[in-house]
Amino acid sequence: MIEMNAKEFNVEWFLANAGIGRRVIRLEPKETLFSQGDDANCVFYIQKGRVKNTVVSTTGKEATLAQVEGGDFIGEESLAAPGIMRLSTATALTTSTVLKITREEILRVIHEEHDFSELFLKFMLKRSMRMQADLVDQLFNSSEKRLARILLMMAEFGQESGVDTLIPKISQENLAQMVGTTRSRVSFFMNRFRKLGFIQYSGRIRVHKSLLNVVLHDYAPNVHDRNKKPQVATRKSRSK
């Protein structure tokens, strides 16, 4: 494929097409993009689809760090230094199209193309803010509230305000890993959210904007008292 002239550099075109130092990869669900321990020699840009990022401890325990989707980068740790290893594994959750960019090529465009470096900086700042919010969530919020927040983020509330949204298929086991609790607790909370009308699910989960009550006001009314004024949950009553 013929590269665009440097004077005609276009960020959207660059991230949508293969070229020097770039290759388009198509993944099926459960197919691995990279594995923990691999040589970190490239960065990936998710053109479409959804990819989960997981890490496995020395004892074999797996934890889900994050999920990324169209418009996100993953594997940016390769920019830190040459010869480092991947600290996590990236696996496709849905059929996905990904642009693989070599370390050398992405460093070149960061240094030479202002529009691209601005885009990448905004992404890195957004990722940093998300990681800080995740840490605060783990330290101070109940597992019920953490689950509600994850479901709302997967439904991308805030981008399409007021729209009830279907989220990609995800198992309760994966949700439990992301929340940091057991599958049985996730099942309990999911059934509670469903009975309260916060979500619907039959194969896929539909998230309603009413679930924001759990995150913003830190309560969920009793299943049998939906018409009564909800009571704010005390610290002792929150499930850890």
Sequence and secondary structure as in RCSB ss.txt:
>XXXX:A:sequence
MIEMNAKEFNVEWFLANAGIGRRVIRLEPKETLFSQGDDANCVFYIQKGRVKNTVVSTTGKEATLAQVEGGDFIG
EESLAAPGIMRLSTATALTTSTVLKITREEILRVIHEEHDFSELFLKFMLKRSMRMQADLVDQLFNSSEKRLARI
LLMMAEFGQESGVDTLIPKISQENLAQMVGTTRSRVSFFMNRFRKLGFIQYSGRIRVHKSLLNVVLHDYAPNVHD
RNKKPQVATRKSRSK
>XXXX:A:secstr
     GGG  HHHHHHS BTTEEEEEE TT EEE TTSB  EEEEEEESEEEEEEE TTS EEEEEEEETT EE 
GGGGS TT B SSEEEESSSEEEEEEEHHHHHHHHHH HHHHHHHHHHHHHHHHHHHHHHHHHHHS HHHHHHHH
HHHHTTTTTSTT  EE     HHHHHHHHTS HHHHHHHHHHHHHTTSEEESSSEEE GGGHHHHHSS    GGG
TTS      TTTS  
